[in-house]
Structures are given as structure tokens and as C-alpha cells.
Amino acid sequence: MNYKRFGNKVIVRIDSGEEIVKTLEQLCKNLDIKLGSISGIGAADKVTIGIFEVKTKTYHSTEFIGDHEIAPVYGNISTMKGKVYLYLHTNLCNAEHKSFGGHLNSAVVSATFEAVIDIIDSEIDRVFDKKIGLNLLNI
């Protein structure tokens, strides 16, 4: 991974073989980013995305192996119990141009992944909402 910071923006490139979610979490820890947004594009060959089933309050995850374009990843950065919390969604496109989307659990970069992080100089924590079954922004 390589990155460069310009004020409240960080341009990041994640290289082949690196896992996107863990790498972004580590970058946020290293730069002490506690609130912001992320957008990025790239390619991955091993991706796990999930869909939240509201009635049962459970995630159902699917792994996609093979060449996929990430078009795009969007999400936000917050904290929960003092730790970086990334909430990311993605859309994947395969060789047949079929599209799959959901919550990004993990993705291993096949070629490159390029992202912009917009930093907000503040902090918002998350709290678990029993009724919904999700960790929500505590606003």
C-alpha cells in the first residue's frame, strides 16, 4: 500500500495481493482517522460480500473467486468502542458484465485498488441497536 495525504484527503493505492478492508483499517489507525468517507475503484479476484436479512438480523455472505472489477466501493469511517469501524459497500462486475453488490467483508486485490479518503476532523461512535440488529451511528 502507498498513500499520500493532502490536508483532509488521503489518496491510497492498495497493491496486488493485499486485502482491502484490513489495509484501509490499518491506514485509518496509523493516520488516526476517526470519521470520514471512502470511495474507490479497482480489481479483485477473491471477494466476500454480504447482505443483511432484516427479519432474522443476520448477514448472509457469498464469496466470489475470479476476475472482478470493483465498481465502486463506497463507505464511511467511524469508531466503535474506541476502534476504527469501516462500513463499506461494493458493486462487483464479472467477465459477463453481471453485477453483484452488498456489504464488503473482504477483497484481495488482483491488479490495483485506488481510493480517496475524505477526513472529517471529529469522531462519531457506533452503538448496537437491538431492534434493528446493526451497529448504528450514535448521532
N, C-alpha and C positions, 0 to 999 in steps of 0.2 A: 504494500500500500504506500502511496505517496500522496501528500496533500500540501496545500498552500493556503494560508489564511490571509484574507483581505478585510480588515475590520470585523464586521459581524457576519461575514460569509466565509465558508471554507469550501474549496474545490478539492475533491478527493478522487483518486483513481485507485481502484482495487484490482489487483492483477490476477491472472490465470492461476487457479488452484486455491485461491483464498475464499473463505466463506464470508458472505456479505454482512449478515446480521451481526455476527461476533466481531468482525472488523470494525463496523460502524460503532458498536457499543464501546469497544476499546478506544477508538478515536475520541468519542464523547467523554469518556473517563479521563483520558490524557489531557484533553483541552478544557476540562471542567465545564462542559456544555450541559446545562440542566433544563433548557427549554428551547425549542426551535422546531424547524421543519426540514424535511429531507425530500429531495426529488432526484431520480437517477435513471439512467438507461444503460444497457449493456447486453451481455450474453452469458448464459449459464447452461451447464449440462447435467446438473443434479439439483433439483429444486423441490422443496416441500412447501405446499400452501394448504391453508385450512379454511374451512367455512364453519361459522358458529351457528349451531342449531338452537334457536331461542327457546323452544318448548322444553328441551331437555337440558339446556345450559351446558352443552358440550361442544367441543371442536371436533371436526372430522377432517383429518389431514390426508393428502394424497401426494405421493412422490412422483415427479416427472424426471425421467432419465433420457438424455439425448440432447441434441442442439435445440435451444430455445432462446429467442430474443426476449429481453426484458423490456416491455413497452408500456409503461414505465414502472418504477417503484415510487410510491408517494407515502409519506407518513409524517409522524411527529415525534418529538423528543420531549420527555418529561421525566419525572422521578417517581419512585415508589419506595418508601421506607429507606430513603437516602441513597438509592442506587439508580443508575441510568435505566430508563424504561423506554424502549422503542416500540412504537405502534405503527407497523408498516403493512401496506397492501401492495399487490403487484398484479400485473397482467402479463401473461406469457404467450408467445406465439410460436407454434411449431413449424416444421417444414411444409406442412399442408396449409399454413396460414390460419390454422384453427387457434382460437384464443381461449385461455383458461385464466381465471383470476381468483384472488382471495387474499387472506392474511398470509404474509410472508413469514414462514417459520425458519427457513434456511435456504441458501442458494450458493452453490460453488461456481465461481466464475470460470468460464471456459476461454474467453478471449480477453475481455476487459469489462469493467463497470465504472462508470463515471457519474459522480453525483455532486450536487450543490447542497450544502447545509446552511440554512438561514438561522442565525443565532438570535434569540431574544434574551436580553440581559435581565433575567428573572428566574423564578422557579415555580412550577406548579406540580404538586404531588398527585398521585393517584390513590384511590381508595376502592376497595372491593364493594360492589353493590350486590347484595344478596338477592334482591328481587330480579335483577337482570342477569346476574351471573358473570359480570365483567368488571375489570378494573377501570373505573371511570375517572376522568379529570376531576379533581376536587376544587371546583370553582365556586 
